Amino acid sequence: MHTAAMMESYPAEIKLDRQLLAQAVDALLQCAQACTACADACLSEEMVADLRKCIRTDLDCADICVAAANVLSRHTGYDANITRAVVQACVTACKSCGDECEAHAGMHEHCRICAEACRACEAACSELLAAIG
């Protein structure tokens, strides 16, 4: 809700569709939260040693999503090359994290939820990448 309002309130021209940007930022922040919570939940599982890769992938994805959300929230001095690279990194991270969490989704509900958030974010970022060109 606030993301779209902030995009709409930006006083200068934005080179991309403001609604599409807002949707991507929201998906990025939701994914980052899900990944952070999933990593923490993995640390509480009895079989934590078996979840090391999941934890690392969760944390990497969360960090990349937050960085991308921050870049997409800034429009002054816009550089499409930087935006494209950051969003592409997010697509890659979300795909990897989604795949890793899906492998554990049958045993851990937090991994299922995280995989779902990663897939949604991957789709939103892919849509934004198409608009960036």
N, C-alpha and C positions, 0 to 999 in steps of 0.2 A: 504494500500500500504506500509506504513512504518512498520506496525506490522509484516508482512511476511518478509520484508527485515531484520528487527531486529532479528527475529527468525533464519533466515538463517545465519546471521552474528555471532551468538553465537559460540564461539570457541571450546567449549567442547561438549561432548555427551549430548543430550536431550533424556530422556527416552520415550518421546511421539512423535508422528508424528508432525513435525514442522508446516506444513500447517494446520492441524487440530487445533493445538494450536492457530495459528494466526487467524483462522476463529472464534474461540470461543472468543478470546480477542476482536476482532472487534465487534462481536455480543453483548458482555457484555457492551462495551463502548457505542454502539449505543442505547442499552436498557437503560442504566443509563441516557443518555441525554434525551431520550424520556420520561422517568419517571419523571425526574426533570422538564422538560418543561410542562408535563401534570399536575403535582402538582401545578405549578405556574398558569397555565391556569384555573385550578379548583378554585383557590383562587380568580379569576376575574369573576367567574360566579355569577349571581344573587342569585342562590340557593346554595351558598357555604356551608351552614350548612348541606345540604343533601349530600355533597361530602366529608365530614370529613374522612370517612373510605378510600375513594379513595385516598385522599391526603396522608394520613398516609401510605397506602400500596405502593403508588408511591415512597415516600421518602425512605421507608425501602428497597424496591427493588433496587432503585438507589444506595444506600449505599452498599448493598450486592454485586451488580454487579461491582462497582468500586473496592471493596476489592478483589473480585475474579479475576478481570483483573490484579490487581497488583500482586497477588500470582502467577498467570499463566505466568507473565512476568519475573519471577525470577526462575532461574534453578540451580544455585549453591547451593549445599546441599539439593537437591530435596527430599521431603518427600511425598510419594504417599498418605499416610493417611491424611495429611493436605490438599493436593490438592483435594482428593476425597471428604472430608467433606465440603470444601468451594464450590466446584462445585455442590454438592448435595444441599447445602443451596440455591444456586442460582436457581437451578431447582424449588425448593419449592417456593421461593419468586416470580419467574417469573410466575409460575402457578397461585399463589394467586393474583398477580397484574393483570395478563391477565384476570382472571375471573372477578375481580372487575371492571376493565375498560370496559370489554365487556358489563357489566350490564348497563353502561352509554353511550355506543357507539352510540346508536340510537339518543341521544340528543346532544352529544358532540363529534365533529370530533377529538379533541385532545385525547379523551379516545379511540376512534377507532384506531388511529395511535399508541397510546401507547400499546394497547392490541396486535396489530400486532407485534410490536417490542419485547414485552414480549414473545410471542409465538415463534418467530424466535430465541430468546436467549435461551429459554427453550429447543428447539430442538438442538441447537448447543451444549449446555451444556450436554444434554442427550447423544449425540453422543460422546462427549469427555469422559464422565463417562464410557461408554461402552469400550472405548479404554484403560482407566486406569485399568478397571477390578475390 
